[in-house]
């Protein structure tokens, strides 16, 4: 979103959330989330020697040449409905965002031996996230579980990050980089699987 959208048009990744309910059957949850977003990649073309028991030949190979990722580590309160099949939830988190970019070296053998990657840029900044969604909850053997759909806004007000437009390959094979500085806000949509607390038979409604 905002300035970040001028250089990147989207990405994908995953998130792991761990929640602790301090008071049983109450809506307050302490939520910790770790997420990783791949917002930029570049494909490379190279050549490598391939051999069998009789001869060797050269093949053209395509490989993932560069990656740009944003990793978020945050915690904060979540409020969720504790009863019903459909349960809305909302949360506000704070923590840090880490930007990392690296170049993957061209494979030189079929087994990919030798050095494989080179760090191009890394940085981190404080950040916050705000999200909401709904869970479809079922119960099996007393353990609540189900699927969830959520929306999350991650605010990186002051970030330094690298995009593919800021990577330049030098004639000698090295790289020069030109990072961007500014807001790197992201609006995310996630579909996931949620597993909640164990509910005894005499506590169910």
URFEN-V338392 format. One record per backbone hydrogen bond with DSSP energy under -0.5 kcal/mol. CO is the residue of the C=O (numbers start at 1). NH is the residue of the N-H. E is the energy in kcal/mol with one decimal. If there is no record, write none. Layout:
co=CO nh=NH e=E
co=CO nh=NH e=E
//
This chain:
co=1 nh=4 e=-1.2
co=1 nh=185 e=-0.5
co=2 nh=5 e=-0.9
co=3 nh=6 e=-1.4
co=4 nh=7 e=-1.2
co=4 nh=8 e=-1.6
co=12 nh=38 e=-2.7
co=14 nh=36 e=-2.5
co=16 nh=34 e=-2.4
co=18 nh=32 e=-2.6
co=20 nh=22 e=-0.9
co=20 nh=30 e=-3.0
co=23 nh=26 e=-1.7
co=27 nh=80 e=-1.8
co=29 nh=31 e=-0.7
co=29 nh=78 e=-2.8
co=30 nh=20 e=-2.2
co=31 nh=76 e=-2.2
co=32 nh=18 e=-2.9
co=33 nh=74 e=-2.2
co=34 nh=16 e=-2.8
co=35 nh=72 e=-2.6
co=36 nh=14 e=-1.4
co=37 nh=39 e=-0.8
co=37 nh=70 e=-2.7
co=38 nh=12 e=-1.5
co=40 nh=68 e=-2.3
co=42 nh=65 e=-2.0
co=42 nh=66 e=-1.5
co=44 nh=63 e=-2.3
co=46 nh=61 e=-2.8
co=48 nh=59 e=-2.6
co=50 nh=57 e=-2.7
co=55 nh=52 e=-2.5
co=57 nh=50 e=-3.4
co=59 nh=48 e=-2.1
co=61 nh=46 e=-2.8
co=63 nh=44 e=-3.3
co=63 nh=65 e=-1.0
co=65 nh=104 e=-3.5
co=66 nh=42 e=-1.7
co=67 nh=102 e=-1.9
co=68 nh=39 e=-1.6
co=68 nh=40 e=-1.3
co=69 nh=100 e=-2.1
co=70 nh=37 e=-2.9
co=71 nh=98 e=-3.4
co=72 nh=35 e=-2.3
co=73 nh=96 e=-2.6
co=74 nh=33 e=-2.7
co=75 nh=94 e=-2.0
co=76 nh=31 e=-3.2
co=77 nh=92 e=-1.9
co=78 nh=29 e=-2.7
co=79 nh=90 e=-2.1
co=85 nh=87 e=-0.5
co=85 nh=137 e=-3.2
co=87 nh=135 e=-2.2
co=88 nh=81 e=-2.1
co=89 nh=133 e=-2.0
co=90 nh=79 e=-2.9
co=91 nh=131 e=-2.0
co=92 nh=77 e=-0.5
co=93 nh=129 e=-2.0
co=94 nh=75 e=-2.1
co=95 nh=127 e=-2.2
co=96 nh=73 e=-2.7
co=97 nh=125 e=-2.0
co=98 nh=71 e=-3.1
co=99 nh=123 e=-2.0
co=100 nh=69 e=-2.9
co=101 nh=120 e=-2.6
co=101 nh=121 e=-1.8
co=102 nh=67 e=-2.3
co=103 nh=105 e=-0.6
co=103 nh=118 e=-2.4
co=108 nh=49 e=-0.6
co=109 nh=112 e=-1.8
co=116 nh=105 e=-2.3
co=118 nh=103 e=-3.0
co=121 nh=101 e=-2.7
co=123 nh=99 e=-2.5
co=125 nh=97 e=-2.9
co=127 nh=95 e=-2.5
co=128 nh=155 e=-3.4
co=129 nh=93 e=-2.9
co=130 nh=153 e=-3.0
co=131 nh=91 e=-2.4
co=132 nh=151 e=-3.0
co=133 nh=89 e=-2.2
co=134 nh=149 e=-2.3
co=135 nh=87 e=-2.7
co=135 nh=137 e=-0.7
co=136 nh=147 e=-0.7
co=138 nh=145 e=-2.6
co=140 nh=143 e=-1.9
co=142 nh=144 e=-0.6
co=142 nh=199 e=-3.7
co=143 nh=140 e=-1.9
co=144 nh=196 e=-2.8
co=145 nh=138 e=-3.7
co=146 nh=194 e=-3.5
co=147 nh=136 e=-3.2
co=148 nh=192 e=-2.2
co=149 nh=134 e=-2.2
co=150 nh=190 e=-2.3
co=151 nh=132 e=-2.0
co=152 nh=154 e=-0.6
co=152 nh=188 e=-3.6
co=153 nh=130 e=-2.2
co=153 nh=155 e=-0.5
co=154 nh=156 e=-0.7
co=154 nh=186 e=-2.2
co=155 nh=128 e=-1.6
co=155 nh=157 e=-0.6
co=156 nh=184 e=-2.5
co=159 nh=182 e=-2.7
co=161 nh=180 e=-3.6
co=163 nh=166 e=-1.6
co=164 nh=167 e=-1.4
co=166 nh=178 e=-2.4
co=168 nh=170 e=-0.5
co=168 nh=176 e=-2.8
co=170 nh=173 e=-2.1
co=174 nh=170 e=-3.2
co=176 nh=168 e=-2.8
co=180 nh=161 e=-2.3
co=182 nh=159 e=-2.5
co=186 nh=154 e=-3.0
co=186 nh=188 e=-0.6
co=188 nh=152 e=-2.6
co=190 nh=150 e=-2.4
co=192 nh=148 e=-2.3
co=194 nh=146 e=-2.2
co=197 nh=144 e=-1.8
co=197 nh=199 e=-0.5
co=198 nh=200 e=-0.5
co=200 nh=203 e=-1.7
co=200 nh=204 e=-0.6
co=201 nh=204 e=-0.7
//
